[in-house]
Amino acid sequence: MAVLIFANGDIDEADWIRPYLTAPTAVIAANGGTRHLFRLDRLPDVVIGDLDSLPQEAQNWLEAEDVTVHVYPHDKNETDLELALLHAISHHEDDIQIIGALGGRLDQTLANIMLLAHPALVDRHVELVTDHQHAWLVTGRSEVTGEVGDTVSLIPIGGDVLVQETSGLRWPLANEVLTTGPALGISNTMTKPLATIVVESGTLLCIHTRGGWQR
């Protein structure tokens, strides 16, 4: 099981989310992320943020159901998603999956991705989830479970990354340094249902794209 956090990014079609809502540890909405749950008619356990992007109909829905809302001032150092993540790690020990972190403003999208490297999240597994992709950080050994033909991209975060080895990928890496800028780690392909990545030093952003989905 996992803690689900809903952010205020773009989600065109929401039915793919329903399986994630079957038995989560908790459901947290970061401010306008509530609107996705409103579409799915699934109440969050708690809403966190300054409420500046919360539609009135969703706010009325929360008030009618007496959902707990932690309101923060608009002028603050943290984003609403950051506050939701900090709440999640202080109240739960399970993995965290973030839905709705991408799309919309580019600065918000990049900030949401970089939150994976938040110092408070060290030793916690946190994933960004869309209908076709999962993304998470790798600092040691990690596994990718999927199907032959799935795409796996490895992007260095915060400096050079020494990849000790990979397996189950069409283009293996062995004692290879991935540097920020060049796209060497983009668009690798799974040759087995299980791929592994072992990082000797540094931090990789691993993005797993299922099936033949392309944009």
C-alpha positions in Angstrom: 0.0 0.0 0.0 1.0 3.6 -0.5 0.1 7.1 0.5 -1.4 9.0 -2.4 -0.8 12.7 -2.9 -2.8 14.6 -5.5 -1.2 17.7 -6.9 -2.7 20.4 -9.1 -1.2 19.4 -12.4 -2.9 18.3 -15.6 -5.0 15.1 -15.8 -7.1 14.9 -18.9 -8.8 11.6 -18.2 -9.0 10.3 -14.6 -10.4 6.8 -14.7 -6.9 5.2 -14.7 -6.5 6.5 -11.2 -9.4 4.4 -9.7 -7.3 1.3 -9.1 -4.8 3.4 -7.0 -7.8 4.4 -4.8 -8.8 0.8 -3.9 -6.8 0.5 -0.7 -4.3 3.4 -0.1 -2.8 4.1 3.2 -4.1 7.6 3.0 -5.2 10.1 0.4 -3.8 13.7 0.7 -4.8 16.5 -1.6 -2.4 19.4 -2.1 -4.6 22.4 -2.6 -6.0 22.3 -6.2 -5.2 18.6 -6.4 -8.6 18.2 -4.7 -10.3 18.9 -8.0 -9.1 15.5 -9.4 -10.6 13.7 -6.4 -13.8 15.7 -6.8 -14.1 14.4 -10.4 -13.6 10.9 -9.1 -16.1 11.4 -6.2 -13.4 10.3 -3.7 -13.0 12.3 -0.6 -9.4 13.0 0.6 -8.4 12.3 4.1 -6.8 15.7 4.4 -6.3 18.8 2.2 -3.2 20.9 2.6 -2.3 24.3 1.1 -3.3 27.9 0.8 -6.5 27.1 -1.1 -5.8 29.7 -3.8 -6.5 27.2 -6.6 -9.3 25.2 -5.0 -12.5 25.5 -7.0 -15.5 26.7 -5.0 -17.6 23.6 -5.8 -14.8 21.4 -4.5 -14.4 23.6 -1.4 -18.2 23.3 -0.8 -17.8 19.5 -1.2 -15.1 19.3 1.5 -17.1 21.5 3.9 -20.2 19.4 3.5 -18.3 16.2 4.3 -16.3 17.8 7.1 -12.9 16.9 5.6 -9.8 18.1 7.6 -8.2 21.0 5.9 -4.8 22.5 6.9 -4.8 26.0 5.6 -1.5 27.8 5.1 -0.9 31.5 4.2 -0.4 32.3 0.5 3.0 33.9 1.3 5.1 31.0 2.3 8.4 29.3 1.4 7.0 25.9 0.6 4.8 24.9 -2.3 1.5 23.1 -1.4 2.9 19.8 -2.7 6.0 20.2 -0.6 3.8 20.7 2.5 1.7 17.7 1.6 4.9 15.6 1.3 6.2 16.7 4.6 2.8 15.9 6.2 2.9 12.4 4.6 6.3 11.5 5.9 5.5 12.8 9.4 2.3 10.7 9.6 3.0 7.6 7.5 5.8 5.2 6.9 4.6 3.7 3.6 5.8 4.6 0.1 4.4 7.7 -1.5 2.9 8.1 -4.9 2.2 11.6 -6.3 -0.5 12.0 -9.0 -1.0 15.2 -10.9 2.5 16.6 -10.5 3.1 17.3 -14.2 1.6 19.8 -16.7 0.6 23.4 -16.4 3.3 25.9 -15.5 6.8 24.8 -16.3 8.3 26.2 -13.1 5.8 24.2 -11.0 6.4 21.0 -13.0 10.2 21.3 -12.6 9.8 22.1 -8.9 7.5 19.1 -8.4 10.1 16.8 -10.0 12.9 18.2 -8.0 10.9 17.7 -4.8 11.9 14.0 -5.1 15.4 15.2 -4.0 14.1 17.0 -0.9 16.4 16.2 2.1 13.5 15.2 4.2 12.7 12.4 1.7 16.0 10.6 2.0 15.4 6.8 2.5 11.8 7.2 1.5 10.5 5.8 -1.8 8.5 8.5 -3.6 7.2 8.2 -7.1 5.6 10.5 -9.6 2.7 8.7 -11.3 0.8 9.3 -14.6 -1.4 7.0 -16.6 1.7 5.8 -18.6 4.7 6.7 -16.6 6.4 6.3 -13.2 9.4 8.4 -12.1 11.6 8.0 -9.0 15.2 8.7 -7.8 17.9 6.0 -7.7 20.9 6.4 -5.4 21.7 2.7 -5.0 20.0 -0.3 -6.5 16.6 -0.1 -8.1 14.4 -2.4 -10.1 12.0 -1.6 -13.0 9.1 -4.0 -13.4 7.3 -3.9 -16.7 7.2 -5.5 -20.1 9.6 -6.1 -22.9 9.7 -2.9 -25.1 8.9 -0.5 -22.3 11.1 2.6 -22.2 13.5 3.4 -19.3 15.3 6.8 -19.2 18.0 7.6 -16.7 18.7 11.3 -16.1 21.4 12.6 -13.7 20.2 15.0 -11.0 22.6 17.3 -9.2 25.8 16.4 -10.9 27.6 13.4 -12.5 26.3 9.9 -11.8 28.5 6.8 -11.9 26.3 3.9 -13.0 27.9 0.7 -11.8 25.7 -1.6 -14.0 22.3 -2.1 -15.5 20.6 -5.3 -16.7 17.5 -6.1 -18.7 18.1 -3.1 -21.0 18.9 -3.0 -24.7 21.8 -0.7 -24.1 23.5 -1.7 -20.9 25.7 0.6 -18.8 28.7 -0.6 -16.9 30.9 1.8 -14.9 29.4 4.6 -17.1 29.4 8.2 -16.0 26.2 10.1 -16.9 26.7 13.8 -16.9 24.1 16.6 -16.7 23.3 17.9 -20.2 24.0 15.1 -22.7 21.1 12.7 -23.3 23.0 9.5 -23.1 20.6 7.8 -20.7 17.4 8.7 -22.6 15.1 6.1 -24.2 16.6 2.8 -23.3 14.4 -0.3 -23.9 13.5 -3.2 -21.6 14.5 -6.6 -23.0 13.2 -8.4 -20.0 10.2 -7.9 -17.7 12.6 -6.9 -14.9 15.4 -4.4 -15.4 17.9 -3.4 -12.7 20.0 -0.2 -12.2 22.9 0.0 -9.7 24.3 3.5 -9.0 27.8 3.7 -7.5 27.6 7.5 -6.8 25.2 10.3 -7.5 21.5 10.5 -8.1 19.5 9.4 -11.1 16.0 10.2 -12.1 14.5 7.0 -13.5 11.5 7.3 -15.8 9.6 4.1 -16.8 7.2 4.5 -19.7 4.9 1.6 -20.2 4.1 0.0 -23.6 4.2 1.9 -26.9 3.0 5.2 -25.5 4.9 8.0 -27.2 4.5 11.8 -27.3 
